Amino acid sequence: MDTFFAQGGYAFYVWGAYGMALILLLVELVQLGGHRRAILARLVRLLRARALRGRALRGWTTETYRS
């Protein structure tokens, strides 16, 4: 088992490469999650703005609902 983990004298290089690949994959996943949240928030803002603009074009305003 020790010889497997030693990797024939190249253990630092081999396990370092695996470690770096794992770290980069985790960073990628975190960044993708952040981008996804930002895109969804932007879509929600866009849809709300379009809905408000559509009401204003039809003569409906937010003031109509306040009275």
N, C-alpha and C positions, 0 to 999 in steps of 0.2 A: 504494500500500500504506500509506503514511503517513496518508493521509486516512481509510482504514478504521480504523486504530488511534486516530486523533484523535477519531473519532466526532462530527465537526462541532462541536467545542469542548466536548463533554460527556464526554470520555474518562474523567476522574476518577470521575464519577458512574457511568458505564456499567461500567467495569472494576472499580470498587469494589463495585458490586452483584453482579457475577459472582463476585468474590473472596469476598465475604461469604457468598453462597449456597453456594459450594464448601466454605468452612470449616464452615458449619453442617451441611452434609450429612456431612462427615467426622466431626464431633462426634457426630452422631446415630448413625452406624455404630459408633463406638467404644462409645457408651452401650448400644446394642442388644447388642453382643457381651458386655459386662459383665453385663447383665441376664440374658442367655441362660445364661452360666456360673453365675450365682447360682441361677437356677431349676433347672438340672440338678443342681447340688450339693445343693439342698434336696430334690429328688425322690429322689436317691440316699439321703440320710439318712432320709427318710420310709420308703422301701422297706426299708431295713435294719432300722429300728425295728419295722415291721410284721412282718417275718420273724422277728425275735427274740421279739416278743410272741406270734406264732402258735406258735412252738416252746414257749414257756413255758406257754401255755394247753393244749397237748397233753402236758405233762409233760416236755418236752425242755428242758434248760437248757444253758448253755455249760459247766457243771461236768460234765455227762455226757460230753462229748468230751475232757475233760482227763485223765481217768483211763486 
